[in-house]
Amino acid sequence: MTRLEIPLMFHKPPTEPPSAPKLMQIYDADRYKAGAGRKIQPVLAGRKILRPVIDLGCYRARAEIDWIEIRLETPGRHQAINMQRAVTGVIDAQGGAYSAFITGPRGEKGYLGDQFILRFQDPDPGGLRALLDAILARYGDDTVPLDDLAIAAVEISVDFYVRPACAARAVDADRLRWLMVDLMRRHLRPEPVLTEAPLCRPRWFGTATGKSGATFALEDRRGGATSRTPHFLRLGVDESYRPALSLSAHHQPPVDVTYWIGSRESPVMLRSMDKITDRRDPVTGSADPLPLGNCRARLEVTLQGEIGKNGAHGAVGLDTVGDLYGFKFESIRPPFFEFFLPTFGSDSDLASLPFSVKVTEQAVFERSGVYGLDRLHRSIEIVQRAADKHGEINRGPTPLAKKGRLVAYVELNRRFDRALKGLSRRWGCHVDPAAR
């Protein structure tokens, strides 16, 4: 067994005493073995698997609906600002600990009309029903029942809080939280369809030098020719596979920045962050710092769709308000929160390519995690196939499975499953039998 240590990266390194050990994500590597009674897949034969040395028992995971947007059509015309005041008054009268924002159908402020988006921040099952009942009594037309109100978008998060028993000091809590932020990013492999569009690839903003713009976990370098370009042209391989074979195209995300997958307009958008503030003002950039016990490592998914379209929320079965009650939130874990462990092999695959590359699986994983590693594996396979057809290698590739050469990170997937099942229980207990 061998051990791998990967230093965490920060945009603004934390101030720690010189004696503090460098913060590392630590892994043990061992030969991959199939589960009891199972055969090793050919694509994993002879490979080593990396397992993180981290105690997941030091974290409490909880899933929440951060916000939800509801579409409302009124029989008469109203001003969004007046509706906002009325709804806020209802919330105050009910003693609700959440807030509402009213806009036009495309987020227009100062809107006057009969099509509205009602956004509710931090909704709770009972409070949301009571508030919607009051809104419909004032603005509805009695033709659309509460449970039939259409959902426009929803954001669901899974937060990992450090257990006090594992962190005697504030610095210990910070370090454990940062390790979880890095762990989730490093082992999350989004479905390829979520990262194919140019503005949807995993990225973050801001650099240590103060430059603006995005830094991508794996850069897209198809615009410029390299020494490998003639090989890709000769073999007829799309150049979208070329960047993954260059180590300098892979980058490690800093722990203290927000990590994005998908664009704001995408049906699905994922964000990962070190959640240490709340109530951020987008105009001034100010925010309220959270108490240490409320700081957490967060991964969230936004599901949305344009007017008249099903949207990502509809695709998973969250079309209407009624769908919220009794919904199995754990069903969204595999498509959006899927974590994998990396496996490493020999350099024979890279050596079989008809051109030289200066990259290793380990170096790629250290920078861009299982996302970049999976892209590397798939680039190797597609080049091998093309080279084999041209008679430039003596063997064809071992076809990759759906998961490539990655292995499910069962322990972390289960923690997400349990957190999402907890969210299902909280919303399932408020089902109105008469309305189902």
C-alpha positions in Angstrom: 0.0 0.0 0.0 1.2 3.5 -0.8 0.1 6.9 0.4 -0.7 10.0 -1.6 -0.9 13.5 0.0 -2.4 16.4 -2.0 -2.1 19.9 -0.5 -5.3 22.0 -0.5 -5.2 25.2 -2.5 -6.6 28.6 -1.4 -7.3 31.8 -3.2 -6.5 33.7 0.1 -4.5 31.3 2.3 -5.8 31.2 5.9 -3.6 32.8 8.6 -2.3 29.9 10.7 0.6 29.6 13.1 3.9 28.5 11.4 3.8 25.3 13.4 0.5 24.3 11.9 0.8 21.3 9.6 0.1 21.8 5.9 -3.5 20.9 5.1 -3.5 17.8 3.0 -6.1 15.5 1.4 -4.6 12.1 2.2 -5.2 8.9 0.3 -4.2 5.2 0.6 -3.6 3.3 -2.6 -4.1 -0.4 -2.8 -4.7 -3.0 -5.6 -8.3 -2.9 -6.8 -10.4 -5.9 -5.8 -14.0 -6.7 -6.9 -16.6 -7.2 -4.3 -17.4 -10.6 -2.9 -18.7 -13.0 -5.6 -18.0 -10.5 -8.4 -15.5 -10.5 -11.2 -13.2 -7.6 -11.9 -14.2 -5.7 -15.0 -11.5 -5.9 -17.7 -11.2 -2.1 -17.6 -10.2 -2.2 -13.9 -7.9 -5.3 -14.0 -4.5 -4.7 -12.5 -5.3 -1.1 -11.4 -4.9 0.6 -8.0 -7.7 2.3 -6.2 -7.3 5.5 -4.1 -9.3 5.8 -0.9 -9.4 9.0 1.1 -8.2 8.9 4.7 -11.0 11.0 6.1 -13.5 10.3 8.9 -17.0 11.0 7.5 -18.3 10.4 11.0 -17.0 13.8 11.9 -19.7 15.5 9.8 -23.4 15.9 10.1 -25.1 16.0 6.7 -28.4 17.8 6.1 -30.4 18.5 2.9 -32.6 21.6 2.5 -34.7 23.4 -0.1 -32.8 26.7 -0.3 -35.5 28.4 -2.3 -38.4 27.5 -4.7 -40.1 29.6 -7.4 -43.8 29.3 -8.1 -45.6 30.6 -11.1 -48.9 32.5 -10.4 -51.4 33.8 -12.9 -53.9 36.3 -11.6 -57.3 37.2 -13.0 -56.5 40.9 -12.8 -53.4 43.0 -13.3 -51.2 43.9 -10.3 -47.9 45.5 -9.5 -45.2 43.2 -8.3 -44.1 45.6 -5.6 -47.6 45.8 -4.1 -47.9 42.0 -4.1 -44.5 41.8 -2.4 -45.7 44.0 0.4 -48.9 42.0 0.9 -47.1 38.7 0.9 -44.5 40.0 3.3 -47.3 41.1 5.6 -48.8 37.6 5.6 -45.4 36.1 6.4 -45.0 38.4 9.3 -48.5 37.7 10.6 -47.8 33.9 10.4 -44.5 34.3 12.2 -42.6 32.7 9.3 -38.8 32.6 9.4 -38.5 32.9 5.6 -38.8 35.5 2.9 -40.6 36.0 -0.4 -39.6 37.9 -3.6 -42.1 38.7 -6.3 -41.2 39.5 -9.9 -42.5 39.3 -13.4 -42.5 36.0 -15.4 -38.9 36.5 -16.4 -37.6 38.1 -13.2 -38.6 41.6 -14.1 -38.6 44.1 -11.2 -41.2 46.8 -11.2 -43.5 44.5 -13.1 -47.2 45.3 -13.8 -49.3 42.4 -15.2 -50.9 39.1 -14.4 -48.0 36.6 -14.6 -45.8 36.4 -11.6 -42.9 34.4 -10.1 -43.0 33.9 -6.4 -39.7 33.0 -4.9 -39.7 31.7 -1.3 -36.4 31.5 0.6 -35.9 28.6 3.1 -39.5 27.3 2.8 -40.9 24.8 5.3 -43.6 22.4 4.3 -46.4 23.6 6.6 -45.5 27.3 6.3 -45.4 27.2 2.5 -48.9 25.7 2.2 -50.4 28.2 4.6 -48.8 31.1 2.8 -49.9 29.9 -0.7 -53.4 29.4 0.6 -53.5 33.1 1.8 -52.0 34.3 -1.5 -54.6 32.4 -3.6 -57.4 33.7 -1.4 -56.3 37.2 -2.3 -55.0 36.9 -5.8 -56.2 33.5 -7.2 -59.2 32.9 -9.5 -60.4 29.6 -8.0 -59.6 27.7 -11.2 -56.1 26.4 -10.2 -55.9 24.5 -6.9 -52.9 25.1 -4.7 -51.3 21.7 -5.5 -51.5 22.5 -9.2 -49.5 25.7 -9.1 -46.5 25.2 -11.4 -43.0 25.2 -10.1 -40.6 27.5 -12.1 -37.4 26.5 -10.3 -36.0 25.0 -7.1 -32.6 24.9 -5.5 -31.7 21.9 -3.2 -28.5 21.8 -1.1 -26.7 19.2 0.9 -24.6 20.7 3.8 -21.9 19.0 5.8 -21.4 20.5 9.3 -18.4 19.6 11.4 -19.4 17.8 14.6 -18.2 19.7 17.7 -16.8 16.5 19.2 -14.3 16.4 16.3 -13.1 20.0 16.6 -12.0 21.2 20.0 -10.8 24.5 18.5 -12.2 26.8 15.8 -9.1 26.2 13.6 -9.9 22.5 13.8 -13.4 23.1 12.6 -12.2 25.2 9.7 -9.7 22.6 8.6 -12.2 19.8 8.7 -14.7 21.9 6.7 -12.1 22.8 4.1 -11.2 19.1 3.7 -14.9 18.3 3.0 -15.2 21.1 0.4 -12.2 19.7 -1.4 -13.4 16.1 -1.1 -16.8 16.8 -2.6 -15.2 18.7 -5.6 -12.4 16.2 -6.1 -14.8 13.2 -6.2 -17.9 14.6 -8.0 -18.1 13.5 -11.5 -21.0 15.3 -13.2 -22.9 13.6 -16.0 -21.1 14.6 -19.3 -24.3 16.2 -20.6 -24.0 18.8 -17.8 -20.5 19.9 -18.8 -20.5 19.8 -22.6 -21.6 23.4 -23.4 -18.6 25.8 -23.3 -20.1 27.9 -20.4 -21.1 24.9 -18.4 -17.7 23.3 -17.7 -16.5 23.2 -14.1 -14.9 26.5 -13.2 -14.4 29.3 -10.7 -13.8 33.0 -10.8 -11.0 35.2 -9.5 -7.3 34.5 -9.2 -4.6 35.1 -6.6 -3.3 37.8 -9.0 -6.6 39.7 -9.0 -7.5 38.9 -12.6 -11.1 38.5 -13.4 -12.7 35.8 -15.6 -13.2 32.1 -15.2 -10.6 29.4 -14.5 -11.7 26.0 -15.8 -10.8 22.7 -14.1 -10.0 21.5 -17.6 -9.3 24.2 -20.2 -10.7 24.0 -23.7 -7.7 24.6 -26.0 -9.2 23.8 -29.3 -8.6 27.3 -30.6 -4.8 27.0 -30.8 -2.7 24.4 -32.6 -0.1 22.3 -30.7 2.4 19.7 -31.7 -0.5 17.1 -31.4 -2.8 18.9 -33.7 -1.5 17.1 -36.9 -1.9 13.7 -35.2 -5.6 14.5 -34.3 -6.2 15.7 -37.9 -4.5 12.6 -39.4 -6.5 10.2 -37.1 -9.8 12.1 -37.6 -10.2 12.6 -33.9 -12.2 15.6 -32.7 -9.9 18.1 -31.0 -12.3 18.4 -28.0 -10.4 15.3 -26.7 -7.0 17.0 -27.0 -6.9 19.2 -23.9 -7.3 16.4 -21.4 -3.9 14.9 -22.6 -2.1 18.0 -21.5 -1.3 18.4 -17.8 -1.1 22.2 -18.0 -4.8 22.2 -19.0 -5.9 20.8 -15.7 -6.3 23.0 -12.7 -7.1 22.5 -9.0 -9.9 24.7 -7.6 -9.2 26.7 -4.5 -11.2 25.8 -1.4 -12.3 29.3 -0.7 -14.0 30.1 -4.0 -17.4 29.0 -5.4 -17.1 26.2 -7.9 -19.6 26.2 -10.7 -20.9 23.5 -13.1 -23.5 24.7 -15.6 -24.5 28.3 -16.4 -27.1 30.4 -14.7 -29.4 29.8 -17.7 -28.8 26.0 -17.8 -31.7 23.6 -16.8 -29.2 22.2 -14.2 -26.6 24.2 -12.4 -24.4 22.8 -9.6 -22.4 25.0 -7.1 -20.0 24.0 -4.4 -18.8 26.4 -1.7 -17.3 27.0 1.7 -20.5 28.4 3.2 -19.4 30.9 5.9 -21.7 33.9 5.1 -25.4 34.5 4.6 -27.7 37.2 3.2 -25.2 38.3 0.5 -26.1 41.6 -1.1 -25.3 41.3 -4.9 -25.1 45.1 -5.2 -22.6 45.9 -2.4 -21.0 42.5 -2.1 -21.6 42.5 1.6 -22.7 39.5 3.6 -23.4 38.5 7.2 -20.8 36.1 8.7 -22.2 32.9 10.0 -21.5 31.6 13.5 -18.9 28.9 13.5 -21.4 26.2 14.3 -23.5 27.2 11.2 -20.5 27.2 8.8 -20.6 24.2 6.4 -19.3 22.6 3.2 -22.1 22.9 0.7 -23.1 21.3 -2.6 -26.3 22.6 -4.3 -28.2 22.0 -7.5 -30.6 24.4 -9.2 -33.3 22.9 -11.4 -35.2 25.2 -13.7 -36.8 25.7 -17.0 -38.1 28.3 -19.4 -41.8 29.3 -19.6 -43.7 26.6 -21.4 -41.0 24.0 -21.0 -40.8 21.1 -18.6 -37.4 22.1 -17.3 -35.0 20.0 -15.2 -37.3 20.1 -12.2 -40.1 18.7 -14.3 -37.8 16.0 -15.7 -37.2 14.7 -12.1 -41.0 14.9 -11.2 -41.2 18.3 -9.5 -43.7 20.0 -11.9 -46.2 21.4 -9.3 -46.4 22.3 -5.6 -48.3 19.1 -5.0 -45.3 17.1 -6.2 -43.2 18.5 -3.4 -45.2 16.7 -0.8 -44.2 13.1 -0.7 -41.4 13.6 -3.3 -38.4 11.2 -2.9 -35.6 13.7 -2.9 -33.0 10.8 -2.8 -34.0 10.1 -6.4 -32.0 13.2 -7.5 -28.8 11.9 -5.9 -27.5 9.7 -8.8 -28.0 12.2 -11.6 -26.6 15.2 -9.8 -24.6 14.1 -6.7 -22.6 11.1 -7.9 -19.2 10.6 -6.4 -16.4 8.3 -7.5 -13.0 7.0 -6.4 -10.1 7.1 -8.9 -8.1 4.1 -10.1 -4.6 4.3 -11.5 -2.9 1.8 -13.9 0.5 1.5 -15.5 1.6 3.9 -18.2 1.0 1.3 -21.0 -2.2 3.1 -22.2 -0.4 6.4 -22.6 2.6 4.6 -24.2 0.4 3.0 -26.8 -0.7 6.4 -28.2 0.9 7.3 -31.6 2.4 10.4 -30.1 4.1 11.3 -26.8 2.3 12.9 -23.9 3.7 14.1 -20.6 0.9 13.4 -18.3 0.1 10.8 -15.6 -3.2 9.8 -14.1 -2.1 10.7 -10.6 -1.0 14.2 -11.7 -4.4 14.8 -13.4 -6.3 13.6 -10.3 -4.3 15.9 -8.1 -5.4 18.9 -10.1 -8.9 18.3 -11.6 -10.1 15.3 -9.6 -12.2 12.5 -11.0 -13.8 14.8 -13.5 -10.4 15.5 -15.2 -9.3 11.9 -14.8 -12.4 10.6 -16.5 -11.9 13.1 -19.4 -8.3 11.8 -19.7 -9.4 8.2 -19.8 -12.0 8.9 -22.5 -9.5 10.8 -24.6 -7.0 8.0 -24.4 -9.7 5.5 -25.5 -10.9 7.6 -28.5 -7.4 8.1 -29.7 -6.5 4.4 -29.3 -9.6 3.5 -31.3 -8.6 5.8 -34.2 -5.0 4.7 -34.1 -6.0 1.1 -34.2 -8.1 1.7 -37.3 -5.1 3.3 -38.9 -2.8 0.4 -38.0 -0.7 2.5 -35.7 -1.0 0.4 -32.6 -1.0 -3.4 -32.3 -4.1 -3.6 -30.1 -7.4 -1.9 -29.7 -8.5 -0.2 -26.5 -10.3 -1.9 -23.6 -13.7 -0.4 -24.0 -14.6 1.9 -21.1 -17.6 1.1 -19.0 -20.2 3.8 -18.3 -18.2 4.8 -15.2 -15.0 4.7 -17.2 -12.1 3.6 -14.9 -13.7 5.1 -11.8 -15.3 3.2 -8.9 -18.3 4.4 -6.9 -17.5 6.3 -3.7 -20.1 4.3 -1.8 -19.6 5.9 1.6 -20.0 9.5 0.4 -22.9 8.6 -1.9 -24.6 7.0 1.1 -24.2 10.1 3.2 -25.9 12.1 0.5 -28.7 9.5 0.3 -29.4 9.7 4.0 -29.4 13.5 4.0 -31.9 13.6 1.0 -34.1 10.9 2.6 -34.3 13.2 5.7 -35.6 16.0 3.4 -38.1 13.5 2.0 -39.4 12.7 5.5 -39.8 16.4 6.4 -41.8 17.2 3.2 -43.7 13.8 3.1 -45.2 14.3 6.6 -47.2 17.3 5.3 -49.1 15.5 2.5 -52.7 16.6 2.3 -54.6 13.3 1.7 -57.6 15.2 0.3 -55.4 16.8 -2.3 -53.5 13.6 -3.5 
